[in-house]
């Protein structure tokens, strides 16, 4: 199975140079991150804090959000008159993520921490933790703070029955859900997201200490109907572009018909739905924010 990843390096087409939108999403979540950092510092005396950024990718956003979290924990500790903890930071993404680009920026990052925040090199330990976050990544009760931004709308796989090697292509000419997609396609995407998100929450519930915090931000939709334009416009536009290449004979139609994107933006969920209740029960004691 081929694993998708963001463009590597630092060139014009790299993710590092094209992640402004993701940076704005992180900035919008700062008040929630600040509140979570204050809560965990207020309710716990922590000597060594475990922090994980899940789906970190590479580029300036990766270390910027880590710096922000540490800054807020430091400020909270000082406000409460408590010693500042050391930080164990884990950067997670899939195995073929460009971790080398991150590591090359660490010397400058450590120097900036020391100059701006007064954190000595030995007080901050950063490591990569490659692998899928739709499963266990860390030892039990080892994390205090989990952050993930612009990642959980990416599924662990193309929904079952929609794989490129399926005997029948159920979503011909489309890359994602659309108004003309059969109900089976809508159901497949919904089930895959529910299963993935449940696995994510269950795994983090075992890795976080009691009272730990998670701040998660990912794409969703305002309405329950997944076929409205706001939910799938970008994928419909991309499908049209690929269709034009098919008409020109530059791409085989079979390749378009067999392609489905492992992405899903969930809508508003009813708390009474069984799968949501299961996720909610697992987050009790973690204070999901």
N, C-alpha and C positions, 0 to 999 in steps of 0.2 A: 504494500500500500504506500503510495506516494504521500509524503507529509508536506503540507504547504508551509511557507514561512515568508516573513517580510524580506524585502530586498536588503542585502547585506552591504556593508561598507559605509562610506561617507560621500559617495558621489551624488550627482544631481538627481538620479532616480532612486536613491536609497531611501529606506524608511526614515533614517535619521534626518534627512533633509525634507521630508514630506509628512511630518507628523504634527502639524500646527493644530489641527482640529483636536487631536488627542490631548495636546497640551492645554487647550481651552477647557476640555472636559475635566482634566485634573484640577485646574484652577477653580472651576465651579464647585468642586468637592472639598476645597480647603476648609471651609467652616465645619464640615462634618468630621474631617480628619482631626481638626483642632479639638472638637468636642470629645471625640473618641480618645485622643491622647490624654486629655485632661482627666477623663473618667478613669482610665486604667491607672494613671499615676496617683490619683486621689485614693483609689480603693485598694492599691497594692504597694508594698515596699519592694521594689525590684532592684536586685543587684546586677543582673544580666538580662537584658531584654532581647527576646527573639522577634525579629521583624521579617516578614516575607512579602515580596512584591511578586505577584503571580501574573504571568503574561507580560514580563518586563520589556520584551523586545530589546532594542538597542537605540542609542542616540541620546540626546540631551534630556528627554523626559525620564529616563530610567533612574539616574542618580538624583535628579532634581526632586522627585517625590520622596526619595529616601531621606535626602537632606531636610526636607520640609518636616517629615515625621520626627526625625531626631531633634530638630530645632524646637518643635512643639513639646516634646517630652522633656527636654532640658528646661524649657521655660516653666512647665508645670511643676517639675521637681524643685526648682528654685523658689517658686511661689509657695510651695508647701513646706519649704525648709528641709527638704530631704536630699540625700546624696544623689548625684546624677548617675544613672546606671551605665554600664558598658553596653554596647550594641552589637548583637550578632545579626547580621543582615544577610538574607538569602534572596538571590535574584533567580527567578524561575521563568523558564520558557521551554519550548520544545528543543530536542537534542541538536537540531541544525540551526538554532538561533545564533546570531553573530555575537557570541560572548567575548570573543577576542577584541572586538571594537570597544566593548565596555571596559575590559581589563586594561586596555591601553590608556584609558582616561582616568584610571584610579590614582596614579601618583598626583596628578593635578587636583583631583577631588580631595585626597587626604590633606594636601597642603592648604587647600581652601578651608577645610574643616578646622584645621589648626589655627589659621589666621583669623577667620571670621567668627568661629564659635568656641574656640579654645579647647576643642576636643583633640587630645593627643592621639597619635597613630595607634597606640596600643588599646585605646578605648573603643575602637570601631573595627569590627572584623567582617569583611565582605567576602562572600563565596557564592558560586553559582550552584544551582540545584536543578539540573536539566530533567525534563520529563513532563508528562501530561498532568495537569492539575485535576483531571477527572479521575482521581485515585490518590492513594497515600504518597506523600513526598517526604514527610518529616517524622521523627520519633513522637510518641505520645507526649502530650503536655510540654511541648518544647517551644511553642510560639505564644507571644503575647499580642501581637498586632499583625493582621493580614490585610494587605491592600491589593486590589485588582481593579484596573481601569481599562475599558475598551477591549476586553478580552472574552468575557463570558458569552457574548453573542456568537462566538465561533464554536461550532460543535466539535465533538471528538471525531466525528466521521460523517460522511454523507448518510442521510437517513436510510434505513434498511429498505430495500426494494427499489432504490433510486440510484444505485451504484452504476458506474459506467459500463460494467460488464453484465448488467441485468439482462435477462432474456427478453424482456419487453420494456421499452422506454415509455414511462407513464407521463412524463412531463415534456413532451417533444417541443422543441423550439424555445424553451424557457430555461432560465438558470435557477429560478427560485419560485416561490408561490406567486400565482397570478390569478386573475379572475377566471381565466379559462382552465386552470389546473383542476383535475378531478379531486374529489374529497379525500381520496386515499393519499394524495400528495400532501394535503394540508395536515392530515392525521399523522403521517409519517414524520413530518417536521416537528409537530407538536410533541409527539412521543419522544423523539430523540432529544429535544431540549429538556423535557421533564426528567428523563433518565439521567442525562448528563448533569443537570443542576443538582439533582438529588445526590448523585455520587460526589459532587464537589462539596456540598454541605456536610455530608456524612464524613468525608475524609477530614475536613477542617475541624469538625466537632471533636475528633480524636486527637488532633495535633495541637489545638489551642488549649492553654491553661484555663481553668475555671475563671470566668469573668473576663476572658480575653475579648478582643474587639476585631471586627471585620468591617472594612469600608469597601463596598463593591459598587462599581459603576459600569454599566453596559447599556447598549442600545435596546430600546423597547419601542412600543407603539402605544398611542393614546387610546386606541379603540380595540375592541375585541376581534373585529373582522380583520384577518391577516391579509386580505386581498385588496384593501383600499390602497390608493396611490401612495400615501405617506409611508406605507410599510414596505413597498417593493418597487418603488419608482426607479431607484438607481440600478437595480438588477434587470428591470424591463428595458431600460435604456441600453445597458451593456449587451443584452440579448439582441436588441435591434441592430447594434453595431456589428456584432458577430454575424448576424443574419445577412447583412450587406456583404460581408466577406464570403459567405456561402454563395450568394447570388453571383458574385464576381468569379467564383470558382477557386478562390484562394484557400478555402477551408471546406472540408467534407461536411455535408449536412449531418452525417452520423455523429460527428464529434460534438456538434451543438446539441443534438437530441439526447446524447448520453451524458451531458454535463449538468450537474446540479451542485450548487455551492453549499458547503457545510456551514451554514449561517442561519441564525434564527433570532428575530427580534420579538420577544414575548409581549403579549398584551396584558391588560389588567386581569388579574386572577381572582376568583372568588375564594375567600379563606376556607370555604367548606369543601373545596376540592381535595380528595384524599392525598394526592401527591404533595400538595402544598402544605397540608397539615403535617405530613411526615417531615418535610423540610423545616417547618416551624418548630416542631418538637425537638429536632436535633440542635436547633440554635439556642434553645433555652439554656441559660448559663453562659452563653457566649456574648449575648447582647449584640446581635447583628444590627448594624446601624445603616 
